[in-house]
């Protein structure tokens, strides 16, 4: 009965720490997304677009957030239990404290299975959609450059000033200067509307009540108009287009078709990240029993530092894998941390 109560107590403590750590690590990983959101807000993106970017950043960070959260949670729980001498009481009673981690083991196994599935089949698409969304919301949307009372020099050979601009792109007091080797045009309009045509990658100004002044070979001419349409043909860099997928954004089926060393390394890396929750839970238990500290902040810091070493070994394993043309070397950090976990738990419960 006491064992069963302790199972429930440890599970409760673990999940409380899990939620707190999950929120903290989510915020840390979303910092980059928040800066991106601020950038697209400044450029006039809608609320829906900002939320979409943040959701994509969150989903793209899950393969890293979950293992860190599990490591931090298990470290925090068993560090506090060791600090309060509850682990020693169980050891003196002849009960191995690791027996009480049954629920944690089940949870870690489920997390690993789900994360392997997510990394192999869902994550690449989300990662690509995240990059594609930001790509088209920031530098690739020409309409986003238009701001009232601002001189726009982002389009080659053009300087544009708009006195007032509404949300539906109706303008007042527009000035356009176009410079080329042979002629300089100055266009002034009292009002009108701006349109962007993605198919032709053109910005169209529908102008009313203005004039055009042209200067060429020391000759100046002026033309008044009541209505006038002016086109700016934009370079390729301003067009909406599909960014080319990186290797990490390719689905599993395409990686299998490639069947080269880089593709095989990518597949095995996704699997290795999926395995880490199971390893990190027991690694956290071992670290916690050595740490003997009740500070949750310290446990989160230790989890972050431990993950850095994991990534360093992963990079080392990737280098060796490419050098020897053998993709399984990417499991190097998994093997090293499994050995460390075994060592810590073996000697911590004695």
C-alpha positions in Angstrom: 0.0 0.0 0.0 2.8 2.4 0.9 4.5 1.6 -2.4 1.3 2.4 -4.3 0.8 5.7 -2.5 4.4 6.6 -3.2 3.8 5.8 -6.9 0.9 8.2 -6.9 2.9 10.9 -5.0 5.9 10.7 -7.4 3.6 10.8 -10.4 1.8 13.8 -9.1 5.1 15.6 -8.3 6.5 14.7 -11.7 3.5 16.1 -13.7 3.5 19.3 -11.7 7.1 19.8 -12.6 6.4 18.6 -16.1 3.8 21.4 -16.7 6.0 24.1 -15.2 9.1 23.0 -17.1 7.1 22.6 -20.3 5.8 26.2 -20.1 9.3 27.6 -19.3 11.0 25.7 -22.2 8.2 26.6 -24.6 8.7 30.3 -23.8 12.5 30.0 -24.3 12.1 28.3 -27.7 9.4 30.8 -28.7 11.6 33.8 -28.1 12.8 33.6 -31.7 9.2 33.2 -32.9 8.2 36.3 -30.9 10.9 38.4 -32.6 9.7 37.1 -36.0 6.1 38.0 -35.0 7.1 41.5 -34.0 8.9 41.9 -37.4 5.9 40.9 -39.4 3.6 43.0 -37.2 5.7 46.1 -38.0 5.3 45.2 -41.7 1.5 45.1 -41.4 0.8 41.4 -41.0 -2.7 40.4 -39.7 -3.4 39.0 -36.3 -4.1 35.6 -37.9 -0.7 35.6 -39.6 1.1 36.4 -36.3 -0.8 33.6 -34.5 0.0 31.2 -37.4 3.7 32.0 -37.2 3.8 31.4 -33.4 1.9 28.1 -33.7 4.4 26.9 -36.4 7.3 27.9 -34.1 5.8 26.0 -31.2 5.1 22.8 -33.3 8.7 23.0 -34.8 10.1 23.2 -31.2 8.3 20.1 -29.8 11.0 17.6 -30.6 13.4 19.6 -28.4 10.9 20.8 -25.7 9.6 17.4 -24.8 13.0 15.7 -24.0 14.2 18.8 -22.1 11.0 18.9 -20.1 11.2 15.2 -19.1 14.9 15.6 -18.1 14.1 18.7 -16.0 11.0 17.2 -14.4 12.6 13.9 -13.3 15.7 15.8 -12.1 13.6 18.1 -10.0 11.5 15.4 -8.4 14.3 13.1 -7.4 16.6 15.9 -6.4 13.9 17.0 -3.9 13.2 13.5 -2.7 17.0 12.9 -2.1 17.3 16.3 -0.4 14.5 15.3 2.0 16.1 11.9 2.6 13.0 10.0 1.3 15.1 8.1 -1.2 17.5 7.0 1.7 14.5 5.8 3.7 13.4 3.5 0.9 16.9 2.2 0.4 17.3 1.4 4.1 14.0 -0.4 3.9 15.4 -2.6 1.2 13.2 -1.0 -1.6 14.9 0.0 -4.8 13.7 3.6 -5.4 13.8 2.9 -9.2 10.9 0.5 -8.7 8.7 3.5 -8.0 9.3 5.0 -11.4 6.9 2.6 -13.2 4.4 5.3 -14.2 7.3 7.6 -15.4 8.6 4.7 -17.5 5.2 4.2 -19.2 4.9 7.9 -19.8 8.4 8.1 -21.3 7.9 5.1 -23.6 4.6 6.7 -24.9 6.4 10.0 -25.4 9.2 8.3 -27.3 6.8 6.4 -29.6 4.8 9.5 -30.4 7.9 11.6 -30.9 9.5 9.1 -33.3 6.2 9.2 -35.3 6.1 13.0 -35.2 9.7 13.4 -36.2 9.5 11.0 -39.1 6.1 11.9 -40.6 4.8 15.3 -39.3 7.8 17.5 -38.2 9.3 17.9 -41.7 6.1 19.4 -43.2 5.6 21.7 -40.2 9.2 22.9 -40.4 8.8 23.7 -44.1 5.5 25.4 -43.7 6.9 27.5 -40.9 9.8 28.7 -43.0 7.5 29.2 -46.0 5.0 31.3 -44.0 7.7 33.6 -42.7 9.4 33.8 -46.1 6.3 35.1 -47.7 5.2 37.4 -44.8 8.5 39.3 -44.4 10.8 40.2 -47.2 8.7 38.7 -50.0 5.5 40.7 -49.7 5.9 43.9 -51.6 2.7 45.4 -50.2 4.2 45.2 -46.7 6.8 47.9 -47.7 4.1 50.6 -48.2 3.7 52.7 -45.1 2.2 56.2 -44.8 4.5 59.2 -44.4 7.5 57.0 -45.4 9.9 57.1 -48.3 10.2 53.7 -49.8 13.5 52.9 -51.6 13.2 49.1 -51.5 12.2 48.7 -55.2 15.1 49.1 -57.6 15.2 52.5 -59.5 12.2 53.8 -57.6 11.6 56.2 -54.7 8.0 56.3 -53.5 6.3 58.5 -50.9 2.7 58.1 -49.7 1.1 60.8 -47.5 -1.8 58.6 -46.3 -2.6 54.9 -46.8 -5.7 53.0 -45.6 -5.9 49.3 -44.8 -7.5 48.6 -48.2 -4.6 50.3 -49.9 -6.4 53.5 -50.9 -3.8 56.3 -50.9 -3.6 60.1 -50.8 -0.7 62.4 -51.9 1.4 59.9 -53.8 4.8 60.7 -55.3 6.9 58.4 -57.5 10.4 59.0 -58.8 11.8 56.6 -61.4 15.5 57.0 -62.4 17.2 55.3 -65.3 20.2 56.0 -67.5 18.3 58.0 -70.1 15.2 59.4 -68.3 13.9 60.5 -64.9 10.1 60.4 -64.2 8.3 62.2 -61.5 4.7 61.3 -60.9 2.3 63.0 -58.5 -1.2 62.0 -57.7 -3.8 63.3 -55.2 -5.4 59.9 -54.6 -5.8 56.4 -55.9 -5.3 52.7 -55.0 -2.5 50.2 -54.9 -2.8 46.7 -56.3 -0.4 43.8 -56.3 -0.7 41.0 -59.0 1.2 37.9 -57.9 0.8 36.2 -61.3 2.8 38.9 -63.1 4.7 40.1 -60.0 3.6 43.7 -60.7 2.5 46.6 -58.5 -0.2 48.6 -60.1 -1.0 52.2 -59.1 -4.5 53.4 -60.1 -4.0 57.2 -59.9 -6.4 60.1 -60.0 -5.8 63.9 -60.5 -2.1 64.3 -60.9 0.7 65.0 -63.4 3.8 63.3 -64.9 7.1 65.2 -65.4 9.8 63.6 -67.5 13.4 64.7 -67.9 15.6 63.4 -70.8 18.5 65.0 -72.6 18.0 68.3 -70.8 14.4 68.4 -72.0 11.5 68.6 -69.5 7.9 67.7 -70.3 4.8 67.7 -68.2 1.5 65.8 -68.6 -1.6 66.4 -66.5 -4.1 63.5 -66.0 -7.4 62.8 -64.3 -6.8 59.0 -64.3 -3.6 57.1 -64.9 -2.4 53.6 -64.4 1.3 53.0 -63.6 3.0 49.6 -63.4 6.1 48.6 -61.5 7.5 45.2 -62.6 9.3 43.8 -59.6 12.4 41.6 -59.6 12.2 37.9 -58.8 13.3 38.4 -55.2 10.0 40.1 -54.4 7.7 37.4 -55.8 5.7 34.9 -53.8 7.2 31.5 -54.5 7.8 28.1 -53.0 11.1 28.0 -51.1 13.2 25.0 -52.0 13.0 22.3 -49.3 16.0 21.7 -47.1 17.0 18.1 -46.3 15.5 18.4 -42.8 12.2 19.4 -44.4 11.9 16.4 -46.8 9.3 13.7 -45.9 10.5 10.2 -45.1 9.4 8.9 -48.5 11.7 11.3 -50.3 14.6 10.6 -48.0 14.2 6.9 -48.7 14.3 7.6 -52.5 17.5 9.6 -52.1 19.1 6.8 -50.2 22.5 8.6 -49.8 24.5 9.2 -46.7 23.0 12.6 -45.9 19.4 11.3 -46.2 20.2 8.2 -44.0 21.8 10.5 -41.4 18.7 12.7 -41.4 16.4 9.6 -40.9 18.5 8.3 -38.0 18.8 11.7 -36.4 15.0 12.0 -36.3 14.8 8.5 -34.6 17.5 9.4 -32.1 15.7 12.5 -31.1 12.6 10.4 -30.6 14.4 8.0 -28.3 15.8 10.8 -26.0 12.6 11.2 -23.8 13.1 7.6 -22.5 16.8 8.2 -21.8 16.3 11.6 -20.4 13.7 10.5 -17.8 16.2 8.1 -16.2 19.1 10.4 -16.7 17.2 13.0 -14.8 16.5 10.5 -12.0 20.3 9.8 -11.7 21.3 13.5 -11.8 18.6 14.4 -9.3 19.8 11.8 -6.7 23.3 13.2 -7.1 22.2 16.9 -7.1 20.2 16.8 -3.8 18.7 20.3 -4.3 15.1 21.6 -4.1 15.7 24.5 -6.5 13.6 24.0 -9.6 15.5 26.8 -11.4 18.8 24.9 -10.8 17.3 21.7 -12.2 16.1 23.5 -15.4 19.6 25.0 -15.8 21.2 21.5 -15.4 18.7 20.1 -18.0 19.7 22.9 -20.4 23.4 22.3 -19.9 23.0 18.5 -20.3 21.2 19.0 -23.6 24.0 21.1 -24.9 26.4 18.2 -24.4 23.9 15.9 -26.2 23.9 18.2 -29.2 27.7 18.4 -29.2 28.0 14.6 -29.3 25.3 14.6 -32.0 27.4 16.9 -34.1 30.4 14.8 -33.5 28.5 11.6 -34.4 27.3 13.3 -37.6 30.8 14.3 -38.6 32.1 10.7 -38.0 29.1 9.3 -39.9 29.9 11.4 -43.0 33.6 10.7 -42.7 33.1 6.9 -42.5 30.0 6.8 -44.7 28.1 5.0 -41.9 24.9 6.8 -40.7 24.5 4.8 -37.5 27.2 6.9 -35.8 24.5 9.6 -35.2 23.4 7.4 -32.3 26.7 8.2 -30.5 25.0 10.6 -28.0 22.3 8.1 -27.4 24.9 5.4 -26.5 27.0 7.8 -24.4 24.0 9.1 -22.4 22.6 5.6 -22.0 25.9 4.6 -20.4 25.9 7.7 -18.2 22.3 7.0 -17.1 23.1 3.4 -16.2 26.1 4.5 -14.2 24.3 7.3 -12.3 21.3 5.1 -11.4 23.4 2.0 -10.5 25.5 3.9 -8.0 22.9 6.4 -6.8 20.6 3.7 -5.3 23.2 1.9 -3.4 
